[in-house]
Amino acid sequence: MRWTDGIKMAPAALEARFGLGLPFKLLLSLTDRCNCRCTHCGIWKRRHGDELTPQEIDSLLSNWKGLKWVDLTGGEPTMRPDILELADIVTAHSKGWSFLHFATNGLRPKVAFDFAQKLAQPVGPSVVVTVSIDGPRELHDSMRGVKGAFDLAIETAGSLQQIPGVEVYIGTTVTGSNIEHLEETQAAIGSAMSGFRVQDWHINLMTRSKHFFGNMDLKPLSKDQVTSAIATVLKLRPTTLKPFSIIERLFLQNLLLYTKTGKAPVPCEALRASIFVGPTGDVYPCHILGPNLGNLRDFGMDIAGLLGNSKGRLKQDCNDCWTPCEAYPTMFSHPLATVVSSLKSLR
């Protein structure tokens, strides 16, 4: 991410704050297919449904005015047999975007490389890929349910680093299984991955979601566990002037405040700044929160038409959270409030 990316997003973020226009960030789950068997996620247990076709995704992006930030997720995106066709469609629309991201478990290094290489255009958004690694080798393989998963993820991250214009981050989902092993995880990644820097390590707390993760049966992390995890990561992360480094630190400090109060430190902008679209076209305010606002296929893949009667349905159901997918665009919409609330966490 470049400083200029944030500047380009500023007008859209300001519009979102006042409920003008469409959300500037799309979190699009491409598939429920997954080649991992993670203990903290139930997506892999589902049968993948009638996924949006490349042509439907093309229509969705064509109809979306003011889109600046696209986040592609799954399941495992590289499991779609048409993933490279989807890359061509995404890049055809991405010239005016600021930021393009996808997440991968790294089990298909060649496909992930080819996908990222197609997404990285000389004139286009910053392209960022997050490769998931949840622990040292044995722990990661156990949590992901795949022997050799750690080594494949390292291979994938290393190959992606060779693509000009692609930034690579390692993402760790903190659960009850690895919360006592964060320092070991960071050390194991650093030992196995050439050029790894701690500031390129992103953590995300395990969250529960019925319509996305399908893991409502899991016990959430306790307040003490969360506080301990954040303290460990803040201790390990150096402070740099790179945009992502600053944003990540602000996110973590606000997460600490959220843990203390149980309230989002900045008013959430889900449905105004960001929105979640599932693999079959169902639309939700975010990846955590219901209700289902409708299916894009019923509106000719026109997000504006679907949202026309939906924007008043969020606040009555929101139970407050602070997860990166929605917190980051919220922070862009409320930069001053984000800084002020992060300072409160230090008290």
C-alpha positions as CSV (number, residue, x, y, z in Angstrom):
1,M,0.0,0.0,0.0
2,R,1.3,3.5,-0.9
3,W,0.5,6.8,0.7
4,T,-1.1,7.9,-2.6
5,D,-3.6,5.0,-2.4
6,G,-5.0,6.5,0.8
7,I,-5.2,9.9,-0.8
8,K,-7.1,8.5,-3.8
9,M,-9.5,6.8,-1.5
10,A,-10.2,9.9,0.6
11,P,-13.1,11.3,-1.4
12,A,-14.9,8.0,-1.4
13,A,-14.3,7.5,2.3
14,L,-15.7,10.9,3.0
15,E,-18.8,10.2,0.9
16,A,-19.3,6.9,2.8
17,R,-19.1,8.6,6.1
18,F,-22.1,10.7,5.1
19,G,-24.0,7.8,3.5
20,L,-23.5,9.1,-0.1
21,G,-23.0,6.8,-3.0
22,L,-22.1,3.1,-2.9
23,P,-19.6,1.4,-0.5
24,F,-16.1,2.0,-1.7
25,K,-14.9,-1.4,-0.4
26,L,-16.1,-4.8,-1.6
27,L,-15.2,-8.0,0.3
28,L,-16.0,-10.7,-2.2
29,S,-15.9,-14.4,-1.3
30,L,-15.2,-16.2,-4.6
31,T,-15.9,-19.7,-3.3
32,D,-16.6,-22.0,-0.3
33,R,-14.2,-24.6,-1.8
34,C,-11.2,-25.1,0.4
35,N,-8.3,-27.6,0.5
36,C,-7.7,-27.0,4.2
37,R,-9.5,-28.5,7.2
38,C,-9.0,-25.7,9.7
39,T,-10.1,-26.3,13.3
40,H,-11.2,-22.6,13.6
41,C,-13.3,-22.4,10.5
42,G,-16.2,-24.4,9.0
43,I,-16.3,-23.1,5.4
44,W,-14.7,-26.3,4.2
45,K,-17.6,-28.4,5.6
46,R,-20.1,-26.8,3.2
47,R,-20.9,-28.0,-0.3
48,H,-20.1,-25.2,-2.6
49,G,-23.2,-23.7,-4.2
50,D,-24.0,-22.1,-7.5
51,E,-21.1,-19.7,-7.5
52,L,-21.3,-16.4,-9.3
53,T,-19.9,-16.9,-12.8
54,P,-17.1,-14.8,-14.3
55,Q,-19.7,-13.0,-16.4
56,E,-21.8,-12.2,-13.4
57,I,-18.8,-10.9,-11.5
58,D,-18.0,-8.8,-14.6
59,S,-21.5,-7.3,-14.4
60,L,-21.2,-6.7,-10.7
61,L,-18.0,-4.7,-11.1
62,S,-19.3,-2.9,-14.2
63,N,-22.4,-1.7,-12.2
64,W,-20.4,-0.6,-9.1
65,K,-19.7,3.1,-9.2
66,G,-17.0,4.5,-6.9
67,L,-15.4,1.2,-6.1
68,K,-11.8,1.7,-4.8
69,W,-10.9,-1.3,-2.7
70,V,-11.6,-5.0,-3.5
71,D,-10.7,-7.8,-1.2
72,L,-11.0,-11.4,-2.7
73,T,-11.4,-14.2,-0.2
74,G,-12.9,-17.7,0.2
75,G,-12.8,-20.6,1.0
76,E,-9.6,-20.7,-0.9
77,P,-9.8,-18.5,-4.0
78,T,-7.3,-20.6,-5.9
79,M,-9.6,-23.6,-5.8
80,R,-11.9,-22.1,-8.4
81,P,-11.1,-23.7,-11.7
82,D,-11.7,-20.4,-13.5
83,I,-9.6,-18.3,-11.2
84,L,-7.3,-17.0,-14.0
85,E,-10.3,-16.0,-16.1
86,L,-11.5,-14.1,-13.0
87,A,-8.2,-12.4,-12.8
88,D,-8.6,-11.0,-16.3
89,I,-12.1,-9.7,-15.4
90,V,-10.9,-8.1,-12.2
91,T,-8.0,-6.3,-13.9
92,A,-10.3,-5.1,-16.7
93,H,-12.1,-3.0,-14.0
94,S,-9.3,-2.2,-11.6
95,K,-7.6,0.8,-13.3
96,G,-9.4,3.3,-11.1
97,W,-9.1,1.3,-7.8
98,S,-6.6,2.1,-5.1
99,F,-6.2,-1.3,-3.5
100,L,-6.6,-5.0,-4.5
101,H,-6.1,-7.8,-2.0
102,F,-6.5,-11.5,-1.9
103,A,-5.9,-14.1,0.8
104,T,-4.6,-17.6,0.3
105,N,-3.6,-20.6,2.4
106,G,-0.7,-21.2,0.1
107,L,-1.4,-24.8,-0.7
108,R,-1.3,-24.1,-4.5
109,P,1.8,-22.1,-5.0
110,K,1.7,-22.1,-8.9
111,V,-1.9,-21.0,-9.1
112,A,-1.5,-18.3,-6.5
113,F,1.6,-17.0,-8.4
114,D,-0.2,-17.0,-11.7
115,F,-3.3,-15.3,-10.2
116,A,-1.2,-12.6,-8.5
117,Q,0.9,-12.0,-11.6
118,K,-2.2,-11.4,-13.7
119,L,-3.6,-9.0,-11.0
120,A,-0.4,-6.9,-10.9
121,Q,-0.7,-4.3,-13.7
122,P,1.7,-1.4,-14.5
123,V,-1.2,1.0,-14.2
124,G,-3.6,-0.1,-11.5
125,P,-4.1,-0.5,-7.7
126,S,-1.6,-1.7,-5.2
127,V,-1.8,-5.5,-5.1
128,V,-1.4,-7.2,-1.7
129,V,-1.5,-10.9,-1.0
130,T,-1.8,-12.4,2.5
131,V,-0.5,-15.9,2.9
132,S,-1.9,-17.6,6.0
133,I,0.5,-19.2,8.6
134,D,-0.9,-19.9,12.0
135,G,2.0,-21.3,13.9
136,P,5.4,-23.1,13.7
137,R,5.5,-26.0,11.2
138,E,3.8,-28.7,13.3
139,L,1.2,-26.5,14.9
140,H,0.3,-24.8,11.6
141,D,-0.1,-28.2,9.9
142,S,-2.3,-29.4,12.8
143,M,-4.5,-26.3,12.8
144,R,-4.9,-26.4,9.0
145,G,-5.4,-30.2,8.9
146,V,-2.9,-30.7,6.1
147,K,0.6,-32.1,6.5
148,G,3.1,-30.0,4.7
149,A,0.9,-26.9,4.8
150,F,3.5,-24.7,6.5
151,D,6.2,-25.5,3.9
152,L,3.8,-24.9,1.0
153,A,2.7,-21.5,2.5
154,I,6.4,-20.5,2.8
155,E,7.0,-21.5,-0.8
156,T,4.0,-19.5,-2.0
157,A,5.0,-16.4,-0.1
158,G,8.5,-16.6,-1.4
159,S,7.4,-17.0,-5.0
160,L,4.9,-14.1,-4.7
161,Q,7.7,-11.8,-3.4
162,Q,9.3,-12.2,-6.9
163,I,6.4,-10.5,-8.7
164,P,7.0,-6.8,-9.3
165,G,4.2,-4.6,-7.8
166,V,3.0,-7.3,-5.4
167,E,3.3,-6.8,-1.6
168,V,3.3,-10.0,0.4
169,Y,2.1,-10.3,4.1
170,I,1.9,-13.3,6.4
171,G,-1.5,-13.5,8.2
172,T,-1.9,-15.3,11.5
173,T,-5.4,-16.1,12.8
174,V,-5.1,-16.1,16.6
175,T,-7.1,-18.9,18.3
176,G,-7.1,-20.8,21.5
177,S,-4.7,-23.2,19.9
178,N,-1.9,-20.8,19.0
179,I,-2.3,-17.8,21.3
180,E,0.5,-19.0,23.5
181,H,2.8,-19.5,20.5
182,L,2.8,-16.1,18.8
183,E,6.5,-15.4,19.4
184,E,7.4,-18.9,18.2
185,T,5.3,-18.4,15.1
186,Q,7.0,-15.1,14.2
187,A,10.4,-16.8,14.8
188,A,9.5,-19.8,12.7
189,I,8.3,-17.7,9.8
190,G,11.5,-15.6,10.0
191,S,13.7,-18.7,10.0
192,A,11.9,-20.3,7.0
193,M,11.2,-17.3,4.8
194,S,13.9,-15.2,3.2
195,G,13.4,-11.5,3.6
196,F,10.6,-11.7,6.1
197,R,10.2,-8.6,8.3
198,V,8.0,-8.5,11.4
199,Q,6.2,-5.5,10.0
200,D,4.9,-7.8,7.2
201,W,3.1,-9.9,9.8
202,H,-0.6,-9.4,10.3
203,I,-2.6,-10.9,13.0
204,N,-6.4,-11.4,13.0
205,L,-8.3,-12.7,16.0
206,M,-10.6,-15.6,15.4
207,T,-14.1,-14.4,14.9
208,R,-17.4,-16.3,14.6
209,S,-19.9,-15.9,11.8
210,K,-22.8,-18.0,10.8
211,H,-22.9,-17.0,7.1
212,F,-19.2,-16.8,6.4
213,F,-17.0,-18.9,8.7
214,G,-19.8,-21.3,9.8
215,N,-18.1,-21.7,13.2
216,M,-20.7,-20.5,15.8
217,D,-20.1,-23.6,17.8
218,L,-16.6,-22.5,18.8
219,K,-15.8,-20.7,22.0
220,P,-14.7,-17.1,21.6
221,L,-11.4,-15.9,22.9
222,S,-11.5,-14.4,26.4
223,K,-10.7,-10.8,27.1
224,D,-7.5,-11.7,28.9
225,Q,-6.4,-13.9,25.9
226,V,-7.1,-11.1,23.4
227,T,-5.3,-8.5,25.6
228,S,-2.3,-10.8,25.9
229,A,-2.1,-11.5,22.2
230,I,-2.3,-7.8,21.3
231,A,0.4,-6.9,23.8
232,T,2.7,-9.6,22.4
233,V,2.3,-8.5,18.8
234,L,2.7,-4.8,19.6
235,K,5.9,-5.7,21.4
236,L,7.3,-7.6,18.4
237,R,6.3,-5.1,15.7
238,P,8.6,-2.2,15.1
239,T,7.1,1.2,14.4
240,T,7.8,2.3,10.8
241,L,6.4,5.0,8.5
242,K,5.1,2.5,6.0
243,P,1.3,3.1,5.5
244,F,0.4,-0.5,6.4
245,S,2.6,-0.5,9.5
246,I,0.9,2.6,10.8
247,I,-2.6,1.4,9.9
248,E,-1.9,-2.0,11.6
249,R,-0.7,-0.3,14.8
250,L,-3.8,1.9,14.9
251,F,-6.0,-1.1,14.3
252,L,-4.3,-3.1,17.1
253,Q,-4.5,-0.2,19.6
254,N,-8.2,0.3,18.8
255,L,-8.7,-3.5,19.1
256,L,-7.2,-3.2,22.6
257,L,-9.7,-0.4,23.4
258,Y,-12.6,-2.5,22.0
259,T,-11.5,-5.5,24.2
260,K,-11.7,-3.2,27.3
261,T,-15.0,-1.6,26.5
262,G,-16.9,-4.1,24.3
263,K,-17.8,-1.3,22.0
264,A,-16.4,-0.4,18.6
265,P,-14.0,2.5,19.2
266,V,-15.1,4.2,16.0
267,P,-18.6,4.1,14.5
268,C,-18.7,1.1,12.1
269,E,-19.2,2.0,8.5
270,A,-20.3,-1.5,7.3
271,L,-22.9,-1.1,4.5
272,R,-21.8,2.5,3.9
273,A,-18.0,2.1,3.4
274,S,-17.9,-1.7,2.9
275,I,-20.0,-4.7,2.1
276,F,-19.7,-8.4,1.9
277,V,-20.8,-10.5,-1.1
278,G,-20.9,-14.3,-0.7
279,P,-20.0,-16.9,-3.4
280,T,-23.5,-17.3,-4.7
281,G,-24.4,-13.5,-4.7
282,D,-25.9,-13.1,-1.2
283,V,-25.2,-9.7,0.2
284,Y,-24.5,-8.9,3.9
285,P,-23.5,-5.7,5.7
286,C,-20.3,-7.5,6.7
287,H,-18.7,-10.9,7.0
288,I,-19.8,-11.2,10.6
289,L,-23.2,-9.5,10.6
290,G,-26.6,-10.4,9.2
291,P,-29.2,-10.0,7.9
292,N,-29.0,-11.3,4.3
293,L,-29.9,-8.2,2.4
294,G,-30.8,-10.1,-0.8
295,N,-29.2,-11.8,-3.7
296,L,-27.6,-9.9,-6.5
297,R,-29.0,-12.2,-9.2
298,D,-32.5,-11.0,-8.3
299,F,-31.3,-7.4,-9.1
300,G,-29.5,-8.1,-12.3
301,M,-26.1,-7.9,-10.5
302,D,-26.8,-4.3,-9.7
303,I,-25.6,-3.5,-6.2
304,A,-27.3,-0.1,-6.1
305,G,-30.7,-1.6,-6.8
306,L,-30.2,-4.2,-4.1
307,L,-29.1,-1.7,-1.5
308,G,-31.9,0.7,-2.3
309,N,-34.2,-0.6,0.4
310,S,-31.5,-2.1,2.8
311,K,-29.5,0.7,4.3
312,G,-31.8,1.2,7.3
313,R,-31.5,-2.5,8.4
314,L,-28.0,-2.4,9.9
315,K,-27.9,-0.6,13.2
316,Q,-30.8,-2.5,14.8
317,D,-28.8,-5.7,14.4
318,C,-25.2,-4.6,14.9
319,N,-23.6,-6.0,18.0
320,D,-20.3,-4.1,17.6
321,C,-17.0,-5.7,16.6
322,W,-13.6,-4.7,15.4
323,T,-12.3,-6.9,12.7
324,P,-9.9,-5.8,9.9
325,C,-12.2,-6.4,7.0
326,E,-14.6,-3.7,8.3
327,A,-12.4,-1.8,10.7
328,Y,-9.9,-0.7,8.0
329,P,-12.4,1.1,5.8
330,T,-14.1,2.5,8.9
331,M,-10.7,3.9,9.9
332,F,-10.3,5.5,6.5
333,S,-13.7,7.1,6.9
334,H,-12.9,8.4,10.4
335,P,-9.1,9.1,10.4
336,L,-9.1,11.7,13.3
337,A,-11.4,9.6,15.5
338,T,-9.2,6.6,14.8
339,V,-6.1,8.3,16.1
340,V,-7.9,9.8,19.1
341,S,-9.4,6.4,20.2
342,S,-6.0,4.7,19.7
343,L,-4.5,7.1,22.2
344,K,-7.2,6.3,24.7
345,S,-6.1,2.6,24.6
346,L,-2.7,3.7,26.0
347,R,-4.2,5.1,29.2
